Amino acid sequence: MSLVSPFFADLMLWLMYFAVIAAIAVTIASVVKTLRMRTKDDEVVNGVPQARIAWTTAFCFVVCLAVTWLLGSSRPLLTNGQLFTSTFWLKTTDMFIYTSIILIIGCFAGVIVSRFRS
């Protein structure tokens, strides 16, 4: 059995590379802009420690990525009739899948808690 690559596979891969690089660039630019615009008065808004919440959220997200990467499987995977054995990419794929699931569950929990909170 021979596997044939789809017609626009290379174009789609380059488009995805561009989209990921653009997303990373926009994220970095946004963080830099936010840090430059922040003043000492922005740390607490209406009694809510805004800066502490932002830093805690960012820290928890990075920890979640690290933990899900460490827990990700590195077992070889049969893809298109060939065994894929790259430990780094297998663990990275699991990291993104598990982190996405955790974030989606967190969003649903936040909606439910805020809906039934008085």
The first five atom37 places (N, CA, C, CB, O) and aatype in JSON, in Angstrom:
{
  "aatype": [12, 15, 10, 19, 15, 14, 13, 13, 0, 3, 10, 12, 10, 17, 10, 12, 18, 13, 0, 19, 9, 0, 0, 9, 0, 19, 16, 9, 0, 15, 19, 19, 11, 16, 10, 1, 12, 1, 16, 11, 3, 3, 6, 19, 19, 2, 7, 19, 14, 5, 0, 1, 9, 0, 17, 16, 16, 0, 13, 4, 13, 19, 19, 4, 10, 0, 19, 16, 17, 10, 10, 7, 15, 15, 1, 14, 10, 10, 16, 2, 7, 5, 10, 13, 16, 15, 16, 13, 17, 10, 11, 16, 16, 3, 12, 13, 9, 18, 16, 15, 9, 9, 10, 9, 9, 7, 4, 13, 0, 7, 19, 9, 19, 15, 1, 13, 1, 15],
  "atom_mask": [
    [1, 1, 1, 1, 1],
    [1, 1, 1, 1, 1],
    [1, 1, 1, 1, 1],
    [1, 1, 1, 1, 1],
    [1, 1, 1, 1, 1],
    [1, 1, 1, 1, 1],
    [1, 1, 1, 1, 1],
    [1, 1, 1, 1, 1],
    [1, 1, 1, 1, 1],
    [1, 1, 1, 1, 1],
    [1, 1, 1, 1, 1],
    [1, 1, 1, 1, 1],
    [1, 1, 1, 1, 1],
    [1, 1, 1, 1, 1],
    [1, 1, 1, 1, 1],
    [1, 1, 1, 1, 1],
    [1, 1, 1, 1, 1],
    [1, 1, 1, 1, 1],
    [1, 1, 1, 1, 1],
    [1, 1, 1, 1, 1],
    [1, 1, 1, 1, 1],
    [1, 1, 1, 1, 1],
    [1, 1, 1, 1, 1],
    [1, 1, 1, 1, 1],
    [1, 1, 1, 1, 1],
    [1, 1, 1, 1, 1],
    [1, 1, 1, 1, 1],
    [1, 1, 1, 1, 1],
    [1, 1, 1, 1, 1],
    [1, 1, 1, 1, 1],
    [1, 1, 1, 1, 1],
    [1, 1, 1, 1, 1],
    [1, 1, 1, 1, 1],
    [1, 1, 1, 1, 1],
    [1, 1, 1, 1, 1],
    [1, 1, 1, 1, 1],
    [1, 1, 1, 1, 1],
    [1, 1, 1, 1, 1],
    [1, 1, 1, 1, 1],
    [1, 1, 1, 1, 1],
    [1, 1, 1, 1, 1],
    [1, 1, 1, 1, 1],
    [1, 1, 1, 1, 1],
    [1, 1, 1, 1, 1],
    [1, 1, 1, 1, 1],
    [1, 1, 1, 1, 1],
    [1, 1, 1, 0, 1],
    [1, 1, 1, 1, 1],
    [1, 1, 1, 1, 1],
    [1, 1, 1, 1, 1],
    [1, 1, 1, 1, 1],
    [1, 1, 1, 1, 1],
    [1, 1, 1, 1, 1],
    [1, 1, 1, 1, 1],
    [1, 1, 1, 1, 1],
    [1, 1, 1, 1, 1],
    [1, 1, 1, 1, 1],
    [1, 1, 1, 1, 1],
    [1, 1, 1, 1, 1],
    [1, 1, 1, 1, 1],
    [1, 1, 1, 1, 1],
    [1, 1, 1, 1, 1],
    [1, 1, 1, 1, 1],
    [1, 1, 1, 1, 1],
    [1, 1, 1, 1, 1],
    [1, 1, 1, 1, 1],
    [1, 1, 1, 1, 1],
    [1, 1, 1, 1, 1],
    [1, 1, 1, 1, 1],
    [1, 1, 1, 1, 1],
    [1, 1, 1, 1, 1],
    [1, 1, 1, 0, 1],
    [1, 1, 1, 1, 1],
    [1, 1, 1, 1, 1],
    [1, 1, 1, 1, 1],
    [1, 1, 1, 1, 1],
    [1, 1, 1, 1, 1],
    [1, 1, 1, 1, 1],
    [1, 1, 1, 1, 1],
    [1, 1, 1, 1, 1],
    [1, 1, 1, 0, 1],
    [1, 1, 1, 1, 1],
    [1, 1, 1, 1, 1],
    [1, 1, 1, 1, 1],
    [1, 1, 1, 1, 1],
    [1, 1, 1, 1, 1],
    [1, 1, 1, 1, 1],
    [1, 1, 1, 1, 1],
    [1, 1, 1, 1, 1],
    [1, 1, 1, 1, 1],
    [1, 1, 1, 1, 1],
    [1, 1, 1, 1, 1],
    [1, 1, 1, 1, 1],
    [1, 1, 1, 1, 1],
    [1, 1, 1, 1, 1],
    [1, 1, 1, 1, 1],
    [1, 1, 1, 1, 1],
    [1, 1, 1, 1, 1],
    [1, 1, 1, 1, 1],
    [1, 1, 1, 1, 1],
    [1, 1, 1, 1, 1],
    [1, 1, 1, 1, 1],
    [1, 1, 1, 1, 1],
    [1, 1, 1, 1, 1],
    [1, 1, 1, 1, 1],
    [1, 1, 1, 0, 1],
    [1, 1, 1, 1, 1],
    [1, 1, 1, 1, 1],
    [1, 1, 1, 1, 1],
    [1, 1, 1, 0, 1],
    [1, 1, 1, 1, 1],
    [1, 1, 1, 1, 1],
    [1, 1, 1, 1, 1],
    [1, 1, 1, 1, 1],
    [1, 1, 1, 1, 1],
    [1, 1, 1, 1, 1],
    [1, 1, 1, 1, 1],
    [1, 1, 1, 1, 1]
  ],
  "atom_positions": [
    [[0.85, -1.18, 0.0], [0.0, 0.0, 0.0], [0.9, 1.24, 0.0], [-0.97, 0.0, 1.23], [1.74, 1.41, 0.88]],
    [[0.7, 2.09, -0.97], [1.48, 3.33, -1.0], [0.61, 4.48, -0.55], [2.04, 3.6, -2.42], [-0.56, 4.59, -0.92]],
    [[1.18, 5.33, 0.26], [0.47, 6.49, 0.77], [0.84, 7.7, -0.07], [0.78, 6.73, 2.26], [2.02, 7.95, -0.33]],
    [[-0.16, 8.44, -0.49], [0.06, 9.6, -1.34], [-0.25, 10.85, -0.52], [-0.82, 9.54, -2.63], [-1.27, 10.94, 0.15]],
    [[0.65, 11.8, -0.59], [0.46, 13.06, 0.11], [-0.64, 13.86, -0.57], [1.78, 13.86, 0.17], [-0.7, 13.89, -1.8]],
    [[-1.51, 14.52, 0.19], [-2.54, 15.37, -0.42], [-1.9, 16.47, -1.27], [-3.45, 15.99, 0.66], [-0.75, 16.85, -1.05]],
    [[-2.66, 16.98, -2.22], [-2.16, 17.93, -3.2], [-1.57, 19.18, -2.57], [-3.27, 18.32, -4.14], [-0.49, 19.62, -2.96]],
    [[-2.25, 19.76, -1.61], [-1.81, 21.01, -1.0], [-1.16, 20.81, 0.37], [-2.97, 21.97, -0.88], [-1.15, 21.74, 1.17]],
    [[-0.65, 19.63, 0.66], [-0.1, 19.34, 1.98], [1.04, 20.29, 2.33], [0.38, 17.89, 2.05], [1.07, 20.84, 3.44]],
    [[1.98, 20.49, 1.41], [3.11, 21.37, 1.71], [2.65, 22.8, 1.95], [4.13, 21.33, 0.57], [3.14, 23.47, 2.86]],
    [[1.72, 23.27, 1.14], [1.19, 24.63, 1.32], [0.51, 24.77, 2.68], [0.2, 24.97, 0.18], [0.69, 25.77, 3.37]],
    [[-0.28, 23.77, 3.06], [-0.97, 23.83, 4.35], [0.02, 23.78, 5.51], [-1.96, 22.67, 4.47], [-0.18, 24.46, 6.52]],
    [[1.08, 22.99, 5.39], [2.08, 22.94, 6.45], [2.77, 24.29, 6.61], [3.12, 21.85, 6.16], [2.97, 24.75, 7.73]],
    [[3.13, 24.93, 5.51], [3.77, 26.25, 5.59], [2.82, 27.3, 6.14], [4.28, 26.69, 4.21], [3.23, 28.19, 6.88]],
    [[1.55, 27.19, 5.79], [0.54, 28.11, 6.33], [0.42, 27.93, 7.84], [-0.83, 27.87, 5.66], [0.3, 28.92, 8.57]],
    [[0.47, 26.7, 8.31], [0.39, 26.45, 9.75], [1.65, 26.95, 10.46], [0.2, 24.95, 10.02], [1.55, 27.51, 11.56]],
    [[2.82, 26.77, 9.86], [4.05, 27.31, 10.44], [3.94, 28.83, 10.57], [5.28, 26.93, 9.58], [4.29, 29.4, 11.61]],
    [[3.46, 29.47, 9.52], [3.3, 30.93, 9.54], [2.31, 31.35, 10.62], [2.83, 31.45, 8.16], [2.55, 32.32, 11.34]],
    [[1.19, 30.62, 10.74], [0.17, 30.97, 11.74], [0.73, 30.83, 13.16], [-1.08, 30.07, 11.57], [0.44, 31.67, 14.01]],
    [[1.51, 29.8, 13.43], [2.08, 29.6, 14.76], [3.09, 30.7, 15.06], [2.75, 28.22, 14.87], [3.1, 31.26, 16.16]],
    [[3.95, 31.02, 14.1], [4.94, 32.09, 14.3], [4.25, 33.43, 14.52], [5.91, 32.17, 13.1], [4.66, 34.22, 15.37]],
    [[3.2, 33.71, 13.74], [2.45, 34.96, 13.9], [1.79, 35.02, 15.28], [1.39, 35.1, 12.8], [1.8, 36.07, 15.92]],
    [[1.22, 33.91, 15.74], [0.58, 33.89, 17.06], [1.6, 34.13, 18.17], [-0.12, 32.54, 17.28], [1.32, 34.86, 19.13]],
    [[2.78, 33.54, 18.05], [3.83, 33.75, 19.05], [4.28, 35.21, 19.04], [5.03, 32.82, 18.79], [4.47, 35.8, 20.1]],
    [[4.45, 35.78, 17.85], [4.88, 37.18, 17.74], [3.85, 38.13, 18.34], [5.14, 37.55, 16.27], [4.21, 39.07, 19.06]],
    [[2.58, 37.9, 18.06], [1.51, 38.75, 18.61], [1.44, 38.61, 20.12], [0.15, 38.38, 17.97], [1.23, 39.59, 20.83]],
    [[1.62, 37.4, 20.63], [1.61, 37.19, 22.08], [2.75, 37.94, 22.75], [1.7, 35.69, 22.4], [2.54, 38.61, 23.76]],
    [[3.95, 37.83, 22.21], [5.09, 38.53, 22.79], [4.9, 40.03, 22.72], [6.38, 38.13, 22.06], [5.18, 40.73, 23.69]],
    [[4.41, 40.54, 21.58], [4.18, 41.98, 21.45], [3.13, 42.45, 22.45], [3.73, 42.32, 20.02], [3.27, 43.53, 23.03]],
    [[2.1, 41.66, 22.66], [1.05, 42.02, 23.61], [1.57, 42.07, 25.04], [-0.11, 41.03, 23.51], [1.24, 42.98, 25.8]],
    [[2.38, 41.1, 25.4], [2.95, 41.08, 26.76], [3.87, 42.27, 26.97], [3.72, 39.76, 27.01], [3.81, 42.93, 28.01]],
    [[4.72, 42.55, 25.99], [5.63, 43.69, 26.1], [4.85, 45.0, 26.22], [6.59, 43.75, 24.89], [5.18, 45.84, 27.06]],
    [[3.83, 45.17, 25.4], [3.02, 46.39, 25.43], [2.31, 46.53, 26.78], [1.99, 46.39, 24.29], [2.28, 47.62, 27.36]],
    [[1.77, 45.45, 27.28], [1.07, 45.48, 28.56], [2.03, 45.85, 29.69], [0.4, 44.13, 28.85], [1.69, 46.65, 30.56]],
    [[3.22, 45.26, 29.69], [4.18, 45.56, 30.74], [4.68, 47.0, 30.68], [5.36, 44.61, 30.65], [4.93, 47.61, 31.72]],
    [[4.81, 47.56, 29.48], [5.24, 48.95, 29.34], [4.17, 49.92, 29.81], [5.61, 49.24, 27.9], [4.49, 50.97, 30.37]],
    [[2.91, 49.6, 29.57], [1.81, 50.51, 29.9], [1.41, 50.43, 31.37], [0.61, 50.21, 29.04], [0.71, 51.31, 31.87]],
    [[1.83, 49.38, 32.06], [1.4, 49.17, 33.44], [2.05, 50.19, 34.37], [1.76, 47.74, 33.9], [3.24, 50.49, 34.26]],
    [[1.24, 50.72, 35.27], [1.75, 51.64, 36.3], [1.5, 51.03, 37.67], [1.07, 53.04, 36.18], [0.86, 49.98, 37.78]],
    [[2.01, 51.66, 38.68], [1.83, 51.16, 40.04], [0.35, 51.19, 40.44], [2.67, 51.98, 41.03], [-0.1, 50.37, 41.25]],
    [[-0.42, 52.15, 39.87], [-1.84, 52.26, 40.21], [-2.67, 51.12, 39.63], [-2.39, 53.59, 39.7], [-3.79, 50.87, 40.09]],
    [[-2.14, 50.41, 38.63], [-2.89, 49.34, 37.98], [-2.89, 48.04, 38.77], [-2.33, 49.09, 36.62], [-3.63, 47.11, 38.43]],
    [[-2.08, 47.96, 39.81], [-1.95, 46.7, 40.52], [-3.23, 46.3, 41.25], [-0.82, 46.78, 41.51], [-3.57, 45.11, 41.29]],
    [[-3.94, 47.25, 41.82], [-5.2, 46.96, 42.51], [-6.28, 47.85, 41.91], [-5.07, 47.19, 44.06], [-6.2, 49.08, 41.97]],
    [[-7.3, 47.21, 41.33], [-8.41, 47.94, 40.72], [-9.69, 47.55, 41.45], [-8.52, 47.65, 39.18], [-10.07, 46.38, 41.46]],
    [[-10.35, 48.52, 42.07], [-11.58, 48.29, 42.84], [-11.4, 47.2, 43.9], [-12.71, 47.91, 41.89], [-12.3, 46.38, 44.11]],
    [[-10.26, 47.2, 44.54], [-10.0, 46.22, 45.6], [-9.6, 44.85, 45.1], [0.0, 0.0, 0.0], [-9.39, 43.94, 45.91]],
    [[-9.47, 44.67, 43.78], [-9.09, 43.38, 43.22], [-7.61, 43.44, 42.83], [-9.99, 43.01, 41.99], [-7.21, 44.31, 42.07]],
    [[-6.8, 42.51, 43.34], [-5.37, 42.54, 43.02], [-5.11, 42.04, 41.6], [-4.58, 41.67, 44.03], [-4.75, 40.88, 41.38]],
    [[-5.29, 42.93, 40.65], [-5.23, 42.59, 39.23], [-3.87, 42.03, 38.82], [-5.55, 43.81, 38.4], [-3.82, 41.02, 38.12]],
    [[-2.8, 42.65, 39.24], [-1.46, 42.2, 38.85], [-1.16, 40.81, 39.41], [-0.4, 43.19, 39.34], [-0.61, 39.95, 38.71]],
    [[-1.53, 40.58, 40.66], [-1.28, 39.27, 41.27], [-2.07, 38.18, 40.56], [-1.64, 39.3, 42.76], [-1.56, 37.08, 40.37]],
    [[-3.3, 38.47, 40.19], [-4.12, 37.49, 39.47], [-3.51, 37.19, 38.1], [-5.57, 38.0, 39.3], [-3.45, 36.03, 37.69]],
    [[-3.05, 38.21, 37.4], [-2.44, 38.02, 36.08], [-1.18, 37.17, 36.17], [-2.12, 39.36, 35.44], [-1.0, 36.25, 35.37]],
    [[-0.3, 37.48, 37.12], [0.94, 36.72, 37.26], [0.66, 35.29, 37.73], [1.87, 37.41, 38.25], [1.33, 34.36, 37.28]],
    [[-0.3, 35.1, 38.62], [-0.65, 33.76, 39.08], [-1.22, 32.93, 37.94], [-1.65, 33.83, 40.24], [-0.89, 31.75, 37.81]],
    [[-2.07, 33.53, 37.12], [-2.63, 32.82, 35.98], [-1.54, 32.41, 35.0], [-3.68, 33.7, 35.28], [-1.53, 31.27, 34.53]],
    [[-0.62, 33.31, 34.69], [0.47, 32.99, 33.77], [1.36, 31.88, 34.34], [1.3, 34.25, 33.48], [1.75, 30.97, 33.62]],
    [[1.67, 31.97, 35.63], [2.5, 30.96, 36.27], [1.82, 29.59, 36.25], [2.82, 31.36, 37.71], [2.46, 28.59, 35.94]],
    [[0.52, 29.56, 36.58], [-0.21, 28.29, 36.59], [-0.3, 27.68, 35.18], [-1.63, 28.5, 37.15], [-0.24, 26.46, 35.03]],
    [[-0.43, 28.53, 34.16], [-0.47, 28.04, 32.79], [0.86, 27.4, 32.4], [-0.81, 29.19, 31.82], [0.88, 26.33, 31.79]],
    [[1.96, 28.04, 32.75], [3.28, 27.49, 32.43], [3.51, 26.18, 33.2], [4.4, 28.52, 32.76], [4.06, 25.23, 32.66]],
    [[3.1, 26.14, 34.45], [3.22, 24.91, 35.24], [2.38, 23.8, 34.63], [2.8, 25.16, 36.71], [2.82, 22.66, 34.55]],
    [[1.16, 24.15, 34.19], [0.29, 23.16, 33.55], [0.94, 22.61, 32.29], [-1.08, 23.79, 33.2], [0.91, 21.4, 32.05]],
    [[1.54, 23.48, 31.47], [2.25, 23.02, 30.27], [3.4, 22.09, 30.64], [2.77, 24.21, 29.46], [3.58, 21.05, 30.01]],
    [[4.18, 22.46, 31.64], [5.32, 21.64, 32.04], [4.88, 20.27, 32.58], [6.15, 22.37, 33.1], [5.47, 19.25, 32.23]],
    [[3.86, 20.27, 33.42], [3.4, 19.01, 34.01], [2.8, 18.1, 32.94], [2.36, 19.28, 35.11], [3.08, 16.9, 32.92]],
    [[1.99, 18.65, 32.04], [1.4, 17.82, 30.99], [2.46, 17.33, 30.01], [0.3, 18.59, 30.24], [2.3, 16.25, 29.43]],
    [[3.52, 18.1, 29.81], [4.61, 17.6, 28.94], [5.33, 16.45, 29.62], [5.61, 18.74, 28.62], [5.65, 15.45, 28.97]],
    [[5.6, 16.59, 30.92], [6.28, 15.51, 31.65], [5.43, 14.24, 31.71], [6.62, 15.97, 33.07], [5.97, 13.13, 31.67]],
    [[4.1, 14.39, 31.81], [3.21, 13.23, 31.89], [2.84, 12.67, 30.52], [1.96, 13.61, 32.62], [2.25, 11.59, 30.43]],
    [[3.2, 13.38, 29.44], [2.86, 12.93, 28.09], [3.56, 11.63, 27.74], [0.0, 0.0, 0.0], [4.64, 11.33, 28.24]],
    [[2.93, 10.88, 26.87], [3.46, 9.59, 26.45], [4.53, 9.78, 25.38], [2.34, 8.69, 25.94], [4.42, 10.65, 24.52]],
    [[5.56, 8.94, 25.44], [6.58, 8.95, 24.4], [6.6, 7.62, 23.65], [7.97, 9.23, 25.01], [7.56, 7.28, 22.96]],
    [[5.51, 6.87, 23.81], [5.4, 5.58, 23.13], [5.29, 5.81, 21.63], [4.17, 4.78, 23.66], [4.52, 6.66, 21.19]],
    [[6.05, 5.07, 20.82], [5.99, 5.24, 19.36], [4.57, 5.05, 18.82], [6.95, 4.25, 18.67], [3.79, 4.26, 19.36]],
    [[4.26, 5.77, 17.76], [2.92, 5.81, 17.2], [2.98, 5.44, 15.73], [2.28, 7.19, 17.4], [3.84, 5.95, 15.0]],
    [[2.09, 4.58, 15.27], [2.03, 4.19, 13.86], [1.24, 5.25, 13.1], [1.39, 2.78, 13.69], [0.04, 5.42, 13.32]],
    [[1.92, 5.96, 12.2], [1.3, 7.03, 11.44], [1.59, 6.83, 9.96], [1.79, 8.42, 11.91], [2.75, 6.73, 9.57]],
    [[0.55, 6.77, 9.14], [0.71, 6.58, 7.69], [1.58, 5.36, 7.37], [1.3, 7.82, 7.06], [2.37, 5.39, 6.44]],
    [[1.42, 4.31, 8.15], [2.16, 3.08, 7.9], [3.59, 3.09, 8.39], [0.0, 0.0, 0.0], [4.32, 2.11, 8.19]],
    [[4.02, 4.18, 9.02], [5.39, 4.27, 9.53], [5.35, 4.53, 11.03], [6.18, 5.37, 8.8], [4.41, 5.15, 11.54]],
    [[6.36, 4.07, 11.71], [6.44, 4.27, 13.15], [7.05, 5.64, 13.43], [7.28, 3.15, 13.82], [8.17, 5.93, 13.0]],
    [[6.32, 6.48, 14.17], [6.8, 7.81, 14.55], [7.39, 7.69, 15.94], [5.65, 8.9, 14.51], [6.69, 7.31, 16.89]],
    [[8.69, 8.0, 16.08], [9.38, 7.73, 17.34], [9.99, 8.97, 18.0], [10.46, 6.73, 17.11], [10.73, 8.83, 18.98]],
    [[9.72, 10.15, 17.5], [10.31, 11.36, 18.08], [9.69, 11.63, 19.45], [10.1, 12.59, 17.13], [8.54, 12.05, 19.56]],
    [[10.47, 11.38, 20.48], [9.99, 11.53, 21.85], [9.52, 12.96, 22.13], [11.08, 11.14, 22.85], [8.47, 13.16, 22.74]],
    [[10.3, 13.93, 21.68], [9.94, 15.33, 21.93], [8.58, 15.68, 21.34], [11.01, 16.27, 21.35], [7.74, 16.27, 22.03]],
    [[8.34, 15.34, 20.08], [7.08, 15.72, 19.44], [5.9, 14.9, 19.96], [7.19, 15.56, 17.93], [4.78, 15.41, 20.01]],
    [[6.13, 13.65, 20.33], [5.05, 12.86, 20.92], [4.61, 13.46, 22.25], [5.5, 11.4, 21.12], [3.42, 13.59, 22.51]],
    [[5.58, 13.84, 23.08], [5.25, 14.45, 24.37], [4.64, 15.84, 24.19], [6.51, 14.54, 25.26], [3.74, 16.23, 24.94]],
    [[5.12, 16.6, 23.21], [4.59, 17.94, 22.95], [3.14, 17.87, 22.48], [5.45, 18.67, 21.91], [2.31, 18.68, 22.89]],
    [[2.84, 16.91, 21.63], [1.46, 16.74, 21.17], [0.54, 16.41, 22.34], [1.39, 15.63, 20.11], [-0.54, 16.99, 22.47]],
    [[0.96, 15.48, 23.18], [0.17, 15.15, 24.37], [0.01, 16.37, 25.27], [0.83, 14.01, 25.15], [-1.06, 16.58, 25.84]],
    [[1.07, 17.16, 25.41], [1.01, 18.36, 26.26], [-0.1, 19.3, 25.78], [2.38, 19.1, 26.25], [-0.91, 19.75, 26.58]],
    [[-0.13, 19.58, 24.47], [-1.15, 20.5, 23.96], [-2.56, 19.91, 24.1], [-0.87, 20.84, 22.51], [-3.5, 20.64, 24.41]],
    [[-2.71, 18.62, 23.86], [-4.03, 17.99, 23.99], [-4.5, 18.04, 25.44], [-3.98, 16.52, 23.49], [-5.62, 18.47, 25.71]],
    [[-3.65, 17.62, 26.38], [-4.05, 17.59, 27.79], [-4.28, 18.99, 28.35], [-2.99, 16.87, 28.62], [-5.22, 19.21, 29.11]],
    [[-3.42, 19.94, 27.97], [-3.59, 21.31, 28.46], [-4.89, 21.91, 27.92], [-2.39, 22.18, 28.05], [-5.6, 22.61, 28.65]],
    [[-5.2, 21.65, 26.66], [-6.46, 22.14, 26.09], [-7.66, 21.58, 26.83], [-6.55, 21.79, 24.6], [-8.61, 22.3, 27.12]],
    [[-7.61, 20.3, 27.14], [-8.72, 19.66, 27.87], [-8.85, 20.28, 29.26], [-8.5, 18.13, 27.98], [-9.97, 20.57, 29.7]],
    [[-7.74, 20.49, 29.94], [-7.78, 21.09, 31.28], [-8.35, 22.51, 31.22], [-6.37, 21.12, 31.91], [-9.16, 22.88, 32.07]],
    [[-7.93, 23.3, 30.23], [-8.44, 24.67, 30.1], [-9.92, 24.7, 29.76], [-7.65, 25.43, 29.03], [-10.66, 25.55, 30.28]],
    [[-10.38, 23.79, 28.91], [-11.81, 23.74, 28.57], [-12.63, 23.36, 29.8], [-12.06, 22.72, 27.43], [-13.67, 23.97, 30.06]],
    [[-12.17, 22.38, 30.57], [-12.87, 22.0, 31.8], [-12.88, 23.18, 32.78], [-12.2, 20.77, 32.46], [-13.89, 23.43, 33.44]],
    [[-11.76, 23.9, 32.87], [-11.7, 25.08, 33.74], [-12.68, 26.15, 33.3], [0.0, 0.0, 0.0], [-13.3, 26.8, 34.15]],
    [[-12.82, 26.35, 32.01], [-13.8, 27.34, 31.5], [-15.22, 26.94, 31.88], [-13.68, 27.48, 29.97], [-16.0, 27.77, 32.34]],
    [[-15.55, 25.66, 31.66], [-16.89, 25.2, 32.02], [-17.14, 25.35, 33.52], [-17.09, 23.74, 31.6], [-18.22, 25.76, 33.94]],
    [[-16.14, 25.01, 34.33], [-16.28, 25.14, 35.79], [-16.48, 26.61, 36.17], [-15.05, 24.56, 36.51], [-17.3, 26.92, 37.03]],
    [[-15.72, 27.5, 35.53], [-15.89, 28.93, 35.81], [-17.27, 29.44, 35.45], [0.0, 0.0, 0.0], [-17.85, 30.24, 36.18]],
    [[-17.8, 28.99, 34.31], [-19.15, 29.41, 33.9], [-20.18, 28.89, 34.88], [-19.47, 28.9, 32.47], [-21.09, 29.63, 35.27]],
    [[-20.05, 27.64, 35.29], [-21.03, 27.06, 36.22], [-20.97, 27.75, 37.57], [-20.77, 25.56, 36.39], [-22.01, 28.05, 38.16]],
    [[-19.75, 27.99, 38.07], [-19.61, 28.65, 39.37], [-20.17, 30.07, 39.31], [-18.13, 28.68, 39.79], [-20.89, 30.49, 40.23]],
    [[-19.86, 30.81, 38.25], [-20.35, 32.19, 38.16], [-21.86, 32.25, 37.93], [-19.62, 32.93, 37.04], [-22.51, 33.21, 38.32]],
    [[-22.41, 31.24, 37.29], [-23.86, 31.2, 37.02], [-24.66, 30.99, 38.3], [-24.18, 30.09, 36.02], [-25.7, 31.62, 38.5]],
    [[-24.18, 30.11, 39.18], [-24.94, 29.78, 40.38], [-24.48, 30.51, 41.62], [-24.87, 28.31, 40.63], [-24.94, 30.22, 42.72]],
    [[-23.56, 31.45, 41.45], [-23.08, 32.23, 42.57], [-24.01, 33.41, 42.82], [-21.65, 32.72, 42.31], [-24.49, 34.03, 41.88]],
    [[-24.27, 33.7, 44.05], [-25.2, 34.78, 44.38], [-24.58, 36.14, 44.25], [-25.74, 34.6, 45.76], [-25.24, 37.14, 44.5]]
  ]
}
